[in-house]
Amino acid sequence: MPFDLPTLERWLWEAACALRGPVDAPKFKDYILPLVFLKRLSDVFDDEVQRVAAEFGVPSERALALVNDDHGLVRFYIPPEARWATLRALPAHGLGQHLTDAVRAVAHANRRLNGVIDITDFNATTAGQRIVDDPYLHRLVQVLSQHRLGLRDVEPDILGRAYEYLLRKFAEGAGQSAGEFYTPRMVGVLMARLLAPKPGMAVYDPTAGSGGLLVKVYLRFLETHGVRENGRLELPPTVQDLSIFGQDINASAYAMAWMNAVIHDIQDADIRLGDTMRRPAFLGPTGKRLRRFDLVVANPMWNQNIPTEVYEHDPYGRFVYGIPPASSADWGWVQHMVASLKDDGRMAVVLDTGAVSRGSGTRGNNRERDIRRKVVEADLIEAVILLPENLFYNTTAPGIIMVINKQKRHPGAMLLVNASRLFVKGRPKNEFTEEHVARIARLYHEWREEEGLSRIITTEEAAANDYNLSPSRYVAQNEEEEVLPLEEAVVRLREAEEVRAEADRALREVLRELGLEWQEGADEPSN
């Protein structure tokens, strides 16, 4: 039977069923993914031993001895105790400790995998009891042994789908934590098509999560510039590879991003663990500015609370367009990404819809609107795409994709796409399709208007609308009054409370200078 997507999903479902009972469904991935990864590494190791045997013209046993002596003959060296044939033959008793020792041995033998493959302790206990008993692990290993995952057995993206399937299937019960590191697949595919990566480029994700967006960009690059040999897409020797870079604050997500890169055979990858906003990992030669990339792709946590002191005391010169409010870091992330772009760089970022409309039409100053105005006046925004509702796992709100281009094809103009109706109704989540993605990507690359779907506006028109860039304002699809999403209402309330608190502080300072004191609950100040 070919190892297609339905086969993969049945296989993973059976693997999940092997764990039913001792582990909550959202945690299935924590046990299944490291073992899928280990099996992939082990099967590829066996393939590479056969390659060495062919290259040296020696029997397989002799080739294995050569590899044991010189680990540099293979991409990743798998010690004997961690090879899948060994693990599959082990009895249930003591298997948890054997699996833990196996992944630690692989991490020890391959520095690149340290802190990646060994993130799960299969022998872990809580309150003195094993979390997953050996018989469950034994069943899981036997299920995962049903299919070979070598270089010629499966496309790398089929294995990437394993990550997506488990995150999607079992993240439904994980709520907010799922959405923090999982972007719906077709949203990532659309972003990759918008960016259209070229040979030799470097692409960066400052909030990498499980690495899905970086992988989508790489796969688009491979589809465009690769050739199919022996049933696999390969990059010709004459084509310079794409480099990927990422950082994430979550150790589990960081490990998954590395696994995702390795399992897709991405050779030039650099994923780092850390707080991007406070301690960015990728700096320029002097260490005083950020390293700059050709492309940036990201889906940062929407409306994240970050204290304004982080922006005000930034040593890297990132926030040149203004200090975002503490209630929403959306424009803080955008400015970090803009600072990470080369002079001809481009980026696609997923944000809350309010990021392109909040503050417009209000009197007085509004931090987000003022930042948005400066970014529009700098002629950086090339497109804004309104997505359908209920695509994302941590919210029912629609979200937008904003495309920034430092060398716009059409200066002084922006393409606004209202794709809110382009979806297939699903349970529990709506879905983008290939046709929807292709249609939007064509509009962007052909730079054209389509009735009821897209409109091109000028910077002057944006200014006349107080820098409200919401596509629904310019591309009407019905006469219904737009309802403010709950998440957006909460952000606006936080922002109003922040403004009130600042006004109170300023008033107290004035009263102090006048020798007056404000009494809480009083109608007027007193001496």
C-alpha positions as CSV (number, residue, x, y, z in Angstrom):
1,M,0.0,0.0,0.0
2,P,1.5,3.4,-0.9
3,F,2.3,5.7,2.0
4,D,-0.2,8.4,1.1
5,L,-1.9,10.9,3.4
6,P,-4.9,8.7,4.3
7,T,-2.5,5.9,5.2
8,L,-0.4,8.3,7.3
9,E,-3.5,9.5,9.2
10,R,-4.7,5.9,9.8
11,W,-1.3,5.0,11.0
12,L,-1.0,8.0,13.4
13,W,-4.5,7.4,14.7
14,E,-3.6,3.8,15.5
15,A,-0.5,5.1,17.3
16,A,-2.6,7.5,19.3
17,C,-5.0,4.7,20.2
18,A,-2.1,2.8,21.6
19,L,-1.7,5.6,24.2
20,R,-5.4,6.0,25.1
21,G,-5.9,5.8,28.8
22,P,-2.7,7.0,30.5
23,V,-2.2,10.2,28.6
24,D,-4.5,13.2,27.7
25,A,-5.1,13.5,24.0
26,P,-3.3,16.9,23.6
27,K,-0.1,15.2,25.0
28,F,-0.2,12.2,22.5
29,K,2.1,14.2,20.2
30,D,4.8,14.5,23.0
31,Y,5.3,10.7,22.9
32,I,4.5,9.9,19.2
33,L,6.5,12.7,17.5
34,P,9.9,11.9,19.0
35,L,9.5,8.2,18.1
36,V,8.4,9.0,14.6
37,F,11.5,11.2,14.3
38,L,13.7,8.5,15.7
39,K,12.3,5.9,13.3
40,R,12.9,8.3,10.4
41,L,16.5,8.9,11.5
42,S,17.1,5.1,12.0
43,D,15.6,4.2,8.6
44,V,17.6,6.9,6.9
45,F,20.7,5.7,8.7
46,D,20.1,2.2,7.3
47,D,19.7,3.7,3.8
48,E,23.0,5.6,4.1
49,V,24.8,2.5,5.2
50,Q,23.7,0.9,2.0
51,R,24.9,4.0,0.1
52,V,28.3,3.7,1.7
53,A,28.4,0.0,0.8
54,A,27.7,0.9,-2.9
55,E,30.2,3.7,-2.9
56,F,33.0,1.6,-1.4
57,G,32.0,-1.6,-3.1
58,V,31.9,-3.6,0.1
59,P,29.2,-5.8,1.9
60,S,26.7,-4.1,4.2
61,E,28.4,-5.5,7.3
62,R,31.7,-3.9,6.3
63,A,29.9,-0.6,5.4
64,L,28.3,-0.5,8.9
65,A,31.8,-1.1,10.5
66,L,33.1,1.8,8.4
67,V,30.3,4.1,9.6
68,N,30.8,3.0,13.2
69,D,34.4,4.1,12.9
70,D,33.7,7.3,11.0
71,H,30.4,9.0,11.9
72,G,31.1,11.7,9.2
73,L,30.1,9.2,6.5
74,V,26.4,9.7,7.4
75,R,24.3,12.8,8.2
76,F,23.3,11.5,11.6
77,Y,24.9,8.6,13.4
78,I,22.5,6.3,15.2
79,P,24.2,4.2,18.0
80,P,23.4,0.5,18.0
81,E,21.1,0.7,21.1
82,A,18.9,3.4,19.4
83,R,18.4,1.7,16.0
84,W,14.8,0.8,15.4
85,A,15.4,-2.9,14.8
86,T,16.9,-3.1,18.3
87,L,14.0,-1.1,19.9
88,R,11.4,-3.1,18.1
89,A,12.8,-6.4,19.4
90,L,12.8,-5.3,23.1
91,P,10.3,-6.7,25.5
92,A,7.8,-4.5,27.2
93,H,9.5,-4.7,30.6
94,G,11.8,-1.7,31.0
95,L,11.0,-0.3,27.6
96,G,10.4,3.3,29.0
97,Q,14.0,3.5,30.3
98,H,15.4,1.9,27.1
99,L,13.6,4.5,24.9
100,T,14.8,7.3,27.1
101,D,18.4,6.0,26.9
102,A,18.0,5.6,23.1
103,V,17.0,9.2,22.4
104,R,19.7,10.5,24.8
105,A,22.3,8.4,23.0
106,V,21.3,9.9,19.7
107,A,21.5,13.4,21.1
108,H,24.9,12.6,22.6
109,A,26.2,11.3,19.2
110,N,24.7,14.2,17.2
111,R,25.2,17.6,18.8
112,R,22.7,19.2,16.5
113,L,20.0,17.0,18.0
114,N,20.8,17.8,21.7
115,G,17.7,19.2,23.3
116,V,15.7,18.2,20.3
117,I,15.1,14.4,20.1
118,D,15.6,13.9,23.9
119,I,12.9,16.2,25.1
120,T,10.6,13.4,26.3
121,D,11.4,11.1,29.3
122,F,9.5,7.9,28.4
123,N,10.2,6.7,31.9
124,A,8.8,9.8,33.7
125,T,6.6,9.5,36.8
126,T,4.2,11.7,38.6
127,A,3.2,11.2,42.3
128,G,5.4,8.1,42.2
129,Q,3.5,6.5,39.3
130,R,4.6,6.1,35.7
131,I,2.9,8.4,33.3
132,V,2.9,5.9,30.5
133,D,3.5,2.3,31.5
134,D,5.7,0.0,29.5
135,P,2.9,-2.1,27.8
136,Y,1.5,1.1,26.3
137,L,4.9,2.1,24.9
138,H,5.4,-1.4,23.6
139,R,2.2,-1.2,21.7
140,L,3.2,2.2,20.3
141,V,6.6,0.9,19.1
142,Q,4.9,-2.0,17.3
143,V,2.4,0.3,15.6
144,L,5.2,2.6,14.5
145,S,7.1,-0.4,13.1
146,Q,4.4,-1.0,10.5
147,H,5.9,1.5,7.9
148,R,9.4,2.2,6.8
149,L,10.3,5.9,6.7
150,G,13.5,5.8,4.7
151,L,14.7,8.3,2.0
152,R,13.0,6.4,-0.8
153,D,9.9,5.3,1.1
154,V,8.1,8.6,1.7
155,E,8.2,12.2,0.6
156,P,9.6,14.4,3.4
157,D,6.4,16.4,3.4
158,I,4.3,13.3,4.2
159,L,6.3,13.1,7.4
160,G,5.8,16.8,8.0
161,R,2.1,16.1,7.7
162,A,2.5,13.8,10.7
163,Y,3.3,16.8,12.8
164,E,0.4,18.8,11.3
165,Y,-2.1,15.9,11.7
166,L,-1.2,15.3,15.4
167,L,-1.2,19.0,16.2
168,R,-4.5,19.6,14.4
169,K,-6.2,16.4,15.6
170,F,-5.3,16.7,19.2
171,A,-4.7,20.4,19.5
172,E,-8.5,20.8,19.3
173,G,-8.7,20.1,23.1
174,A,-5.6,22.2,23.8
175,G,-7.1,25.6,23.0
176,Q,-4.7,28.5,23.4
177,S,-1.6,26.4,23.7
178,A,-2.3,24.8,20.3
179,G,-2.6,28.1,18.4
180,E,0.6,29.4,19.9
181,F,2.7,27.2,17.6
182,Y,0.4,25.9,14.9
183,T,-0.7,27.9,11.8
184,P,-3.3,26.2,9.6
185,R,-1.5,24.4,6.8
186,M,-3.1,26.3,3.9
187,V,-2.5,29.7,5.5
188,G,1.2,28.8,5.5
189,V,1.1,27.6,1.9
190,L,-0.5,30.9,0.9
191,M,2.3,32.9,2.7
192,A,5.0,30.8,1.0
193,R,3.4,31.5,-2.4
194,L,3.2,35.2,-1.7
195,L,6.9,35.3,-0.8
196,A,8.0,33.1,-3.8
197,P,11.5,32.2,-2.4
198,K,14.5,32.1,-4.8
199,P,17.8,30.3,-4.7
200,G,20.4,31.6,-2.3
201,M,17.9,33.4,-0.1
202,A,17.7,33.3,3.7
203,V,14.3,33.1,5.4
204,Y,13.6,33.9,9.0
205,D,10.8,33.3,11.5
206,P,11.2,35.1,14.9
207,T,8.3,33.2,16.4
208,A,9.1,29.8,14.8
209,G,6.8,27.6,16.8
210,S,7.0,24.1,15.3
211,G,8.7,25.4,12.2
212,G,5.7,24.9,10.0
213,L,5.9,28.3,8.2
214,L,9.7,27.9,7.5
215,V,9.1,24.4,6.1
216,K,6.2,25.7,3.9
217,V,8.5,28.3,2.4
218,Y,11.2,25.7,1.8
219,L,8.8,23.3,0.2
220,R,7.6,26.0,-2.1
221,F,11.2,26.7,-3.0
222,L,11.7,23.0,-3.7
223,E,8.6,22.8,-5.8
224,T,9.7,25.8,-7.9
225,H,13.4,25.0,-8.3
226,G,13.7,21.2,-7.7
227,V,13.6,18.3,-10.1
228,R,12.0,14.9,-9.6
229,E,14.4,12.1,-9.4
230,N,13.5,8.5,-8.4
231,G,10.2,9.7,-7.2
232,R,11.6,12.5,-5.0
233,L,12.0,16.2,-5.5
234,E,15.8,17.0,-5.4
235,L,17.6,20.3,-5.7
236,P,20.0,20.3,-8.8
237,P,23.7,20.8,-7.9
238,T,23.6,24.1,-9.9
239,V,20.9,25.6,-7.7
240,Q,21.9,27.3,-4.5
241,D,19.9,26.1,-1.5
242,L,17.6,28.1,0.7
243,S,18.7,28.8,4.3
244,I,16.2,28.9,7.1
245,F,16.6,30.6,10.5
246,G,14.2,30.6,13.5
247,Q,13.8,31.4,17.1
248,D,11.2,30.4,19.7
249,I,10.8,31.0,23.4
250,N,9.1,27.6,24.0
251,A,11.5,24.6,24.5
252,S,9.0,22.1,23.2
253,A,8.1,24.1,20.1
254,Y,11.9,24.7,19.5
255,A,12.5,21.0,19.6
256,M,9.6,20.3,17.1
257,A,10.9,23.0,14.8
258,W,14.3,21.2,14.6
259,M,12.7,17.9,14.1
260,N,10.5,19.4,11.3
261,A,13.6,20.8,9.6
262,V,15.6,17.6,9.9
263,I,12.7,15.3,8.8
264,H,12.3,17.5,5.7
265,D,16.0,17.1,4.9
266,I,16.6,20.8,5.1
267,Q,20.4,21.0,5.3
268,D,20.9,24.7,6.0
269,A,18.8,25.3,9.1
270,D,19.6,27.3,12.3
271,I,16.8,27.2,14.9
272,R,17.5,28.7,18.3
273,L,15.8,28.8,21.7
274,G,15.2,32.1,23.4
275,D,13.0,35.2,23.9
276,T,13.2,37.0,20.5
277,M,11.8,40.3,21.7
278,R,14.1,40.6,24.7
279,R,17.1,38.6,23.5
280,P,17.1,38.2,19.7
281,A,19.5,35.4,18.7
282,F,20.4,36.6,15.3
283,L,22.5,39.8,15.3
284,G,24.7,41.6,12.8
285,P,28.5,41.7,12.8
286,T,28.7,44.5,15.4
287,G,26.1,43.0,17.7
288,K,24.3,46.3,17.9
289,R,21.7,45.7,15.1
290,L,19.8,42.6,14.0
291,R,21.0,40.3,11.3
292,R,19.1,40.9,8.1
293,F,17.3,38.4,5.9
294,D,15.8,38.2,2.4
295,L,12.5,36.9,3.6
296,V,10.6,36.9,6.9
297,V,7.5,34.8,7.6
298,A,5.8,34.6,11.0
299,N,2.6,34.2,13.0
300,P,3.4,35.8,16.4
301,M,0.9,35.5,19.3
302,W,-1.8,38.0,18.6
303,N,-2.2,41.0,21.0
304,Q,0.6,39.8,23.3
305,N,1.1,41.8,26.4
306,I,4.7,43.1,26.5
307,P,5.7,46.0,28.8
308,T,6.5,49.2,27.0
309,E,9.9,49.3,28.8
310,V,11.0,46.5,26.5
311,Y,10.6,48.8,23.5
312,E,11.8,51.9,25.2
313,H,15.1,50.3,26.3
314,D,15.7,48.3,23.2
315,P,19.5,48.3,22.3
316,Y,19.0,47.2,18.7
317,G,17.3,50.2,17.2
318,R,14.2,48.2,16.2
319,F,11.2,50.4,17.1
320,V,11.8,53.4,14.9
321,Y,8.1,53.8,14.0
322,G,6.9,54.2,17.5
323,I,6.3,52.4,20.9
324,P,3.4,50.0,20.8
325,P,0.9,49.9,23.7
326,A,1.5,47.3,26.4
327,S,-1.9,45.8,25.5
328,S,-0.8,44.5,22.1
329,A,2.6,43.7,20.7
330,D,1.5,43.3,17.1
331,W,3.3,46.4,15.8
332,G,6.3,45.6,18.0
333,W,6.6,42.3,16.2
334,V,6.1,44.0,12.8
335,Q,8.9,46.4,13.6
336,H,11.2,43.6,14.7
337,M,10.6,41.9,11.4
338,V,11.1,45.1,9.3
339,A,14.4,45.6,11.1
340,S,15.3,42.0,10.2
341,L,14.8,42.6,6.5
342,K,17.5,43.5,3.9
343,D,17.0,46.6,1.9
344,D,15.1,44.6,-0.8
345,G,13.5,42.2,1.7
346,R,9.9,41.0,1.9
347,M,7.8,39.6,4.7
348,A,4.4,38.0,5.3
349,V,3.0,38.1,8.8
350,V,-0.3,36.8,10.3
351,L,-1.9,39.3,12.7
352,D,-5.2,40.0,14.4
353,T,-7.5,42.0,12.2
354,G,-7.4,44.9,14.7
355,A,-3.7,45.5,13.9
356,V,-4.7,47.2,10.6
357,S,-7.7,49.2,12.0
358,R,-7.4,49.9,15.7
359,G,-7.3,53.6,16.5
360,S,-8.5,54.8,13.1
361,G,-11.3,57.3,13.3
362,T,-10.7,58.2,17.0
363,R,-9.7,61.6,18.2
364,G,-6.3,62.3,19.6
365,N,-3.3,60.1,19.6
366,N,-3.4,56.3,19.3
367,R,-0.1,54.4,19.4
368,E,-1.1,51.6,16.9
369,R,-2.7,54.0,14.5
370,D,0.3,56.4,14.7
371,I,2.8,53.5,14.0
372,R,0.6,52.3,11.1
373,R,0.6,55.8,9.7
374,K,4.4,56.0,9.7
375,V,4.7,52.5,8.2
376,V,2.3,53.5,5.4
377,E,4.1,56.8,4.8
378,A,7.3,54.9,4.6
379,D,5.6,52.9,1.7
380,L,6.4,49.5,3.2
381,I,3.0,47.8,3.1
382,E,2.3,46.0,-0.2
383,A,-0.8,44.0,0.6
384,V,-3.3,43.1,3.4
385,I,-5.4,39.9,3.0
386,L,-8.4,39.4,5.3
387,L,-8.7,35.6,6.1
388,P,-12.0,33.7,6.8
389,E,-13.3,33.3,10.3
390,N,-12.6,30.2,12.4
391,L,-9.4,29.0,10.7
392,F,-7.2,29.2,13.8
393,Y,-7.2,26.9,16.8
394,N,-6.8,29.5,19.5
395,T,-9.6,31.8,18.2
396,T,-12.6,32.1,16.0
397,A,-11.4,35.6,14.8
398,P,-10.4,35.8,11.1
399,G,-6.9,37.4,11.2
400,I,-5.1,39.0,8.3
401,I,-1.9,38.4,6.4
402,M,0.2,41.6,5.9
403,V,2.8,41.7,3.2
404,I,5.6,44.2,3.5
405,N,8.1,44.9,0.7
406,K,11.0,47.3,1.1
407,Q,11.2,47.6,-2.7
408,K,7.5,47.7,-3.7
409,R,6.6,46.8,-7.3
410,H,4.0,49.5,-7.3
411,P,5.1,52.4,-5.1
412,G,2.4,54.4,-3.4
413,A,-0.2,51.6,-3.8
414,M,-1.5,48.7,-1.7
415,L,-3.5,45.6,-2.6
416,L,-6.3,44.8,-0.2
417,V,-8.0,41.3,-0.5
418,N,-11.2,40.4,1.3
419,A,-11.0,36.6,1.3
420,S,-13.4,36.2,4.2
421,R,-15.8,34.2,2.0
422,L,-13.2,31.9,0.6
423,F,-13.4,28.8,2.8
424,V,-15.0,25.4,3.1
425,K,-17.2,25.0,6.1
426,G,-15.6,22.4,8.5
427,R,-15.9,21.0,11.9
428,P,-14.6,22.2,14.3
429,K,-12.7,24.6,12.0
430,N,-13.2,26.1,8.5
431,E,-10.6,25.3,5.8
432,F,-8.8,27.0,3.0
433,T,-8.4,25.0,-0.2
434,E,-5.7,24.8,-2.9
435,E,-8.1,26.7,-5.2
436,H,-8.6,29.5,-2.7
437,V,-4.8,29.8,-2.1
438,A,-4.1,29.8,-5.9
439,R,-6.7,32.5,-6.5
440,I,-5.4,34.9,-3.9
441,A,-1.7,34.3,-4.9
442,R,-2.6,35.1,-8.5
443,L,-4.3,38.3,-7.5
444,Y,-1.2,39.3,-5.6
445,H,1.4,38.4,-8.3
446,E,-0.7,39.8,-11.1
447,W,-1.5,42.9,-9.1
448,R,-5.1,43.3,-10.1
449,E,-8.5,44.1,-8.8
450,E,-11.5,41.7,-8.8
451,E,-15.0,42.7,-8.0
452,G,-16.0,41.7,-4.5
453,L,-12.6,40.3,-3.7
454,S,-9.7,42.8,-4.1
455,R,-9.0,46.5,-4.5
456,I,-5.9,48.6,-5.0
457,I,-5.7,51.8,-2.9
458,T,-3.2,54.6,-2.8
459,T,-1.4,55.9,0.3
460,E,-3.5,59.0,-0.1
461,E,-6.7,57.0,0.1
462,A,-5.4,55.2,3.2
463,A,-4.6,58.6,4.8
464,A,-8.2,59.8,4.0
465,N,-9.5,56.8,5.9
466,D,-7.2,57.6,8.9
467,Y,-4.9,54.7,7.9
468,N,-7.6,52.0,8.4
469,L,-6.3,49.2,6.1
470,S,-9.0,46.6,6.9
471,P,-9.9,45.0,3.5
472,S,-13.6,44.8,4.5
473,R,-13.7,48.6,4.6
474,Y,-12.7,48.9,0.9
475,V,-14.1,45.6,-0.5
476,A,-17.7,45.2,0.5
477,Q,-19.3,41.7,0.2
478,N,-22.6,42.3,1.9
479,E,-24.6,45.0,3.6
480,E,-24.4,43.5,7.0
481,E,-23.0,45.5,9.8
482,E,-19.6,44.3,10.9
483,V,-19.6,42.8,14.4
484,L,-16.6,43.4,16.6
485,P,-15.0,40.1,17.6
486,L,-14.7,39.4,21.3
487,E,-10.9,39.3,21.2
488,E,-10.8,42.7,19.5
489,A,-13.2,44.2,22.0
490,V,-11.0,42.9,24.9
491,V,-7.9,44.5,23.3
492,R,-9.6,47.8,22.8
493,L,-10.8,47.7,26.5
494,R,-7.2,47.0,27.6
495,E,-6.0,49.8,25.4
496,A,-8.6,52.3,26.9
497,E,-7.6,51.2,30.4
498,E,-3.9,51.8,29.5
499,V,-4.7,55.3,28.2
500,R,-6.8,56.1,31.3
501,A,-4.0,54.9,33.6
502,E,-1.5,57.1,31.8
503,A,-3.8,60.1,32.1
504,D,-4.2,59.5,35.8
505,R,-0.5,59.4,36.2
506,A,-0.1,62.6,34.3
507,L,-2.8,64.3,36.4
508,R,-1.3,63.2,39.7
509,E,2.0,64.7,38.5
510,V,0.4,68.0,37.7
511,L,-1.4,68.1,41.0
512,R,1.8,67.2,42.9
513,E,3.6,70.2,41.3
514,L,0.7,72.4,42.3
515,G,0.9,71.2,45.9
516,L,-2.4,69.4,45.7
517,E,-3.2,65.8,46.4
518,W,-5.8,63.6,44.7
519,Q,-8.0,61.6,47.1
520,E,-9.4,58.5,45.5
521,G,-13.2,58.8,45.2
522,A,-13.1,62.6,45.9
523,D,-14.9,65.0,43.5
524,E,-12.0,67.5,43.6
525,P,-8.3,67.6,44.8
526,S,-7.5,68.9,48.2
527,N,-4.5,70.7,49.7
